[in-house]
Amino acid sequence: MAGATLFTRAARLSSSTASLVSSFRTLAVCPIATQTRTISQSVLSKSTRQWLPTTALVGGGIKTAVQQQQQQTRGMKVHSSVKKRCEHCKVVRRKGGKRHRGYLYIICPANPRHKQRQG
């Protein structure tokens, strides 16, 4: 009787491992769907191009309005100690009232990444 129970347990284990192996095989064989972004034809059509601003057609490629907006709304770094990063950087003191002297700002027309504010 002990041999019969061992045989049924072994049969159950082999069937469960066989199903597990087959599920792993299907996972290995099935390609994973990757999402790729494509530009729709409506964006590249001639009728849409005439409505785009001329600054969007710089360098032979088309920049989207979202990319331009992200570049324009870039913030500034806040440091306890601000310093000029290049020869174009200017030191400006702003937002001062009666009670305090305001904040020290660094603005740079050449490189907008140099914008800083003293915190």
C-alpha positions in Angstrom: 0.0 0.0 0.0 2.9 2.4 0.7 4.2 1.8 -2.8 0.8 2.8 -4.3 0.7 6.1 -2.4 4.3 6.8 -3.4 3.3 6.1 -7.0 0.3 8.5 -6.9 2.4 11.2 -5.3 5.1 10.9 -7.9 2.5 11.0 -10.6 1.0 14.2 -9.2 4.5 15.8 -8.9 5.4 14.8 -12.4 2.2 16.2 -13.8 2.6 19.5 -11.9 6.2 19.8 -13.0 5.3 19.0 -16.6 2.7 21.8 -16.6 5.2 24.1 -15.0 7.8 23.3 -17.7 5.3 23.7 -20.5 4.2 27.1 -19.1 7.9 28.2 -19.0 8.3 27.0 -22.6 5.4 29.1 -23.7 6.8 32.2 -21.9 10.1 31.7 -23.5 8.6 31.2 -27.0 6.1 34.0 -26.9 7.8 37.3 -27.8 7.2 40.1 -25.3 5.2 42.9 -26.9 7.2 46.1 -26.7 5.6 49.5 -27.1 7.0 51.7 -29.8 6.0 55.2 -30.4 5.4 56.3 -33.9 4.6 59.7 -35.4 1.2 59.6 -37.1 0.9 60.7 -40.7 -1.4 63.6 -39.7 1.5 65.3 -37.9 3.7 65.1 -41.0 1.1 66.1 -43.5 1.6 69.3 -45.5 -1.7 70.8 -44.3 -0.5 70.5 -40.7 2.9 71.9 -41.4 1.5 75.2 -42.6 -0.1 75.7 -39.2 3.1 75.0 -37.3 5.2 78.0 -36.2 8.3 78.6 -38.3 10.6 78.1 -35.2 9.4 74.5 -35.1 11.0 73.7 -38.5 14.6 74.4 -37.4 17.5 72.1 -38.5 15.6 70.1 -41.0 13.5 68.3 -38.4 10.2 69.0 -36.8 10.1 69.8 -33.1 6.9 69.3 -31.3 5.3 72.0 -29.3 5.6 69.9 -26.2 9.4 69.8 -26.5 9.6 73.6 -27.0 7.3 74.2 -24.0 9.5 72.0 -21.7 12.6 73.8 -22.7 11.0 77.2 -22.0 9.6 76.3 -18.6 12.9 74.9 -17.2 13.3 76.1 -13.6 16.4 77.3 -11.8 18.8 75.7 -9.4 18.5 76.9 -5.7 21.7 77.0 -3.8 22.8 78.6 -0.6 25.9 80.0 -2.4 25.5 81.1 -6.0 28.3 81.9 -8.4 28.9 82.7 -12.0 29.5 79.7 -14.3 30.6 81.5 -17.4 31.5 85.0 -18.6 27.9 85.6 -19.8 26.4 85.1 -16.3 25.0 88.2 -14.5 24.3 88.7 -10.8 20.9 90.2 -10.1 19.2 91.0 -6.8 15.4 90.8 -7.0 12.3 90.6 -4.8 13.6 92.8 -2.1 11.2 94.9 0.0 11.3 97.1 3.1 12.2 94.3 5.5 14.8 92.2 3.6 17.4 92.6 0.8 15.8 90.1 -1.5 17.3 87.1 -3.3 20.4 86.9 -5.3 19.9 85.5 -8.8 22.3 84.4 -11.5 20.9 84.8 -15.0 22.7 83.7 -18.2 21.4 84.5 -21.7 24.0 82.2 -23.3 23.1 79.0 -21.3 19.7 78.8 -19.5 21.1 75.9 -17.4 23.2 78.4 -15.5 20.1 80.1 -13.9 20.4 80.0 -10.1 18.6 81.5 -7.1 20.0 81.9 -3.6 17.9 80.0 -1.2 
